[in-house]
Amino acid sequence: MAETVIQIENAVVSYREDVALRGVSLRVMSGEFVGVIGPNGSGKTTLLTIVNGLGKLVSGRVTVLGKPVANGGRHELRKQVGYVAQVDNIDPRMPMSVREVVMVGRYGVLGLFKRPGKRDWAIVDEALELVGMSHLANRPIGHLSGGEQQRVSIARCLSQEPKLFLLDEPTASLDWKAQTEILELVKRIHDERHLTTLFVTHDLDALPHTCDRVVLMKEGLIFAEGSPDKLISAESLSRLYDLPLSVVEERHPHIHKRKA
């Protein structure tokens, strides 16, 4: 029987006067690939933040990998939770090579003041090979395309040897080809490394359709959850995004019209 990797119970998170999560409960099992989709401001990133141990709960409870996550309790999770965000604009003058950037992920495991050894560099090189970036290992990080930089971010995450793979809008701002390649890479890594993956996006087209389950979020609440085949319909997306059904059908003609 699969074990529970993430258990969120009635989580409430507030940023000043804004309530980001309004009593959210979610359970993710070992090996699951869960897509989280919803409009901007729906609470998707905040959901990842509390799983990552960085969010401050007003109330509720979060357990990750069998351990309760206290407010700000990031250090315990650092070695086991990998996080990839959307591509940042990196200054081309940044004096770090691709290989050095990926090694940054190992310092979460080693600690800042311990020098990496042969095994650590071997883990870095294996991660670079997995994401298809070995040939650019010595290239300055700022000289890469957005898609290449995102591959490096994924390799940096993998160098931690995480059990839990969190991705927050990882294909945002990438062109269609790079977006497609990153989606395929994420799914392959999930399968090969036997990870538990939480993939957040506001863009339906960026949602891996091989997800085991999708969670729809709106206004700080879980709007619905279930298998992609049953849940991703023009009707459910019309309600999720507050758009006329005809607009959803026009933008996403591949989506079936059967009501979720």
C-alpha positions in Angstrom: 0.0 0.0 0.0 1.3 3.5 -1.0 2.3 5.7 1.9 1.1 9.3 2.3 3.8 11.8 1.3 1.9 15.0 1.7 -1.0 15.5 4.2 -2.5 19.0 4.4 -5.4 19.4 6.8 -7.6 22.6 6.8 -4.6 24.8 6.0 -5.3 28.6 6.3 -2.6 31.0 5.1 -3.0 34.8 5.2 -0.8 37.5 3.7 -1.7 40.7 5.5 -5.4 41.3 4.6 -5.4 38.7 1.8 -6.3 35.1 2.6 -4.3 32.9 0.3 -5.6 29.5 1.5 -9.0 29.2 3.1 -9.0 25.8 4.8 -7.4 23.6 2.2 -7.0 19.8 2.7 -5.0 17.6 0.3 -3.4 14.2 0.4 -0.7 13.0 -2.0 0.5 9.5 -2.1 4.0 8.1 -2.8 4.7 8.0 -6.5 1.8 10.2 -7.5 2.1 12.9 -10.2 -0.4 15.6 -9.3 -1.1 18.7 -11.4 -2.4 21.8 -9.7 -4.1 24.3 -12.0 -6.1 27.5 -11.5 -6.0 31.2 -12.3 -3.4 33.6 -10.9 -4.1 34.3 -7.2 -5.9 31.1 -6.6 -3.4 29.8 -3.9 -1.4 27.4 -6.0 2.0 28.8 -5.2 1.1 29.1 -1.5 0.2 25.4 -1.5 3.7 24.6 -2.6 5.1 27.1 -0.1 3.6 25.3 2.9 4.7 21.9 1.6 8.2 23.3 1.3 8.2 24.5 4.9 8.3 28.2 4.0 4.7 29.2 4.5 3.3 30.4 7.8 0.0 28.7 8.7 -2.7 30.7 10.5 -4.3 27.4 11.3 -4.3 23.8 10.1 -1.6 21.1 9.9 0.9 20.0 7.2 2.8 16.7 7.3 5.5 16.0 4.6 7.3 12.7 4.3 5.9 11.6 7.7 7.1 14.7 9.6 4.9 17.6 10.8 6.0 20.9 9.2 6.2 23.6 11.8 6.1 27.3 10.7 9.4 28.0 9.0 10.6 24.4 9.5 12.5 24.3 6.2 15.8 22.8 7.3 14.4 19.4 8.0 12.9 19.2 4.5 15.8 20.7 2.6 17.5 17.4 1.8 14.3 15.6 0.6 12.3 18.3 -1.2 13.4 19.6 -4.5 11.9 22.8 -5.8 11.9 24.3 -9.4 10.3 27.7 -10.1 9.8 29.6 -13.3 12.8 30.8 -15.3 14.5 33.9 -13.9 16.4 36.4 -16.0 20.0 35.7 -15.2 22.7 38.4 -15.8 24.9 37.2 -18.6 27.9 38.4 -16.6 27.2 36.1 -13.7 30.5 34.3 -13.1 29.2 30.8 -12.5 29.3 27.8 -14.9 26.4 25.4 -15.4 28.2 22.7 -13.4 28.8 25.1 -10.5 25.1 26.2 -10.4 24.0 22.5 -10.2 26.4 22.0 -7.4 24.5 24.7 -5.4 21.8 22.1 -5.0 24.3 19.8 -3.2 25.0 22.4 -0.6 21.5 22.0 0.8 22.6 18.4 1.6 26.2 19.1 2.5 25.9 22.4 4.4 27.4 25.6 3.2 30.9 25.1 4.8 31.6 21.5 3.7 33.6 21.1 0.5 32.0 18.8 -2.1 33.8 15.5 -2.8 34.1 13.2 -5.7 30.7 11.6 -5.0 29.1 15.0 -5.0 30.5 16.0 -8.3 29.5 12.6 -9.7 25.9 13.3 -8.6 26.1 16.7 -10.3 27.4 15.2 -13.5 24.7 12.5 -13.5 22.0 15.1 -13.0 23.4 17.1 -16.0 23.4 14.1 -18.1 19.8 13.3 -17.2 18.6 16.7 -18.3 20.7 16.7 -21.4 23.1 19.5 -20.4 26.5 17.7 -20.1 27.8 19.3 -23.2 27.2 22.8 -21.7 28.6 22.0 -18.3 31.3 24.6 -18.4 29.2 27.3 -20.2 28.4 30.5 -18.1 24.9 30.1 -16.8 23.9 33.5 -18.1 24.7 32.5 -21.7 22.0 29.9 -22.0 18.5 30.1 -23.4 15.5 30.0 -21.1 14.8 26.4 -21.8 18.4 25.5 -21.2 18.4 27.5 -17.9 15.3 25.6 -16.8 17.1 22.3 -17.5 19.9 23.5 -15.3 17.4 24.4 -12.5 15.9 20.9 -12.7 19.5 19.4 -12.5 20.2 21.5 -9.5 17.1 20.2 -7.9 18.0 16.6 -8.7 21.5 17.0 -7.2 19.8 17.1 -3.8 18.5 13.6 -4.5 15.0 14.6 -3.4 12.1 12.3 -2.8 9.5 15.1 -3.5 9.6 17.1 -6.7 7.8 20.5 -6.5 7.4 22.6 -9.7 6.0 26.1 -9.7 5.1 27.3 -13.2 8.3 25.7 -14.6 7.3 26.3 -18.3 6.1 30.0 -17.9 7.8 32.4 -20.3 9.3 29.5 -22.4 8.5 29.1 -26.1 6.3 26.2 -27.2 9.2 23.9 -28.2 11.1 24.5 -24.9 7.8 24.1 -22.9 7.1 20.8 -24.6 10.6 19.5 -23.9 10.5 20.5 -20.3 7.2 18.8 -19.8 8.5 15.6 -21.3 11.7 15.8 -19.2 9.7 16.3 -15.9 7.6 13.3 -16.6 10.6 11.2 -17.5 12.5 12.2 -14.3 9.3 11.5 -12.2 9.2 8.0 -13.7 12.9 7.2 -13.6 13.6 8.5 -10.2 10.4 7.2 -8.7 9.5 10.6 -7.3 6.3 12.1 -5.9 5.6 15.2 -8.0 3.4 18.3 -7.5 3.2 20.4 -10.7 1.7 23.9 -10.5 0.5 25.9 -13.4 -2.1 28.5 -14.5 -1.8 27.4 -18.1 -3.8 24.4 -19.1 -1.6 23.7 -22.1 1.4 23.5 -19.7 -0.3 20.8 -17.6 1.2 17.4 -18.2 -1.6 15.2 -19.4 0.0 12.2 -17.9 -0.8 13.4 -14.4 -2.3 10.8 -12.2 -4.6 13.4 -10.7 -5.4 17.1 -11.1 -6.4 19.6 -8.5 -8.3 22.7 -9.6 -7.9 25.7 -7.3 -9.9 28.9 -7.1 -9.9 31.8 -4.6 -7.8 29.9 -2.0 -9.9 26.8 -2.1 -9.7 23.4 -3.9 -12.4 23.7 -6.5 -12.3 20.1 -7.6 -9.9 17.1 -7.8 -9.8 13.9 -9.8 -8.4 12.1 -12.8 -7.6 14.4 -15.8 -9.9 12.5 -18.1 -12.9 13.1 -15.8 -12.1 16.6 -14.6 -10.6 18.5 -17.5 -13.7 19.5 -19.4 -14.8 22.7 -21.1 -17.6 23.0 -18.4 -15.3 22.7 -15.4 -12.7 25.1 -16.9 -15.4 27.6 -17.7 -16.4 27.6 -14.0 -12.8 27.6 -12.8 -11.7 30.6 -14.9 -15.1 32.4 -15.0 -15.1 32.4 -18.8 -18.0 31.7 -21.2 -18.1 28.1 -22.3 -17.7 29.2 -26.0 -14.4 31.0 -25.2 -13.0 27.9 -23.5 -14.0 25.7 -26.4 -12.5 28.1 -28.9 -9.2 28.4 -27.0 -8.9 24.6 -26.2 -10.8 22.8 -29.0 -9.1 19.5 -27.9 -10.9 19.5 -24.6 -14.0 17.3 -24.4 -17.3 18.9 -23.6 -18.6 16.3 -21.2 -19.4 17.8 -17.9 -17.0 16.9 -15.0 
